[in-house]
């Protein structure tokens, strides 16, 4: 479910975001203690599951993060 949402966000935001999808057993996941298959990070910060699995909530979350990034 989160992978589908992630791909929709990539379609929506295009080159504005750098999206990488890694499975729980990937080398990139080794440094994290992951308790479930659906774990999403944004700039090394954990994204709550209810946001990560909702297209609308994730889009809003990313828009806010991008706006904050632009202000810095």
C-alpha positions in Angstrom: 0.0 0.0 0.0 2.7 2.5 0.9 4.6 1.6 -2.2 1.6 2.5 -4.3 1.2 5.8 -2.5 4.9 6.5 -2.9 4.7 6.0 -6.7 1.6 8.2 -6.9 3.6 10.9 -5.0 6.5 10.5 -7.5 4.0 11.0 -10.3 2.5 14.0 -8.7 5.7 15.8 -7.6 8.0 14.6 -10.4 11.6 15.7 -10.0 10.7 17.9 -7.0 11.3 14.8 -4.8 13.9 12.1 -4.9 12.1 8.8 -4.2 13.8 5.6 -3.3 11.9 2.4 -2.4 13.7 -0.2 -0.4 12.4 -3.5 1.0 12.8 -4.4 4.6 15.6 -6.8 3.8 17.5 -4.4 1.6 21.0 -3.2 2.6 19.6 0.4 3.1 17.3 -0.9 5.8 20.1 -2.6 7.9 20.6 0.5 10.1 17.0 0.7 11.2 15.0 -1.4 13.6 11.9 -1.9 11.5 8.9 -3.6 13.0 6.7 -3.8 9.9 7.0 -4.0 6.2 5.4 -0.5 5.8 7.9 2.1 7.1 8.4 5.4 5.3 11.0 8.0 6.0 11.2 11.6 4.7 14.7 13.1 5.1 15.6 10.4 7.6 12.5 11.1 9.7 9.8 8.5 10.2 6.4 9.2 8.6 3.4 7.9 10.6 1.7 4.9 9.0 -1.7 6.6 8.7 0.0 9.3 6.6 2.2 7.0 4.6 -0.7 4.8 3.4 -3.0 7.6 2.5 -2.5 9.3 -0.9 -4.2 12.6 0.2 -2.5 12.8 3.6 0.9 11.9 2.2 0.5 14.6 -0.6 -0.4 17.2 2.1 2.5 16.0 4.3 5.0 16.3 1.4 3.6 19.7 0.3 4.1 21.1 3.8 7.6 19.6 4.0 8.6 21.1 0.6 7.2 24.5 1.6 9.2 24.4 4.8 12.3 23.4 2.9 11.8 26.3 0.4 11.6 28.8 3.3 15.0 27.8 4.7 
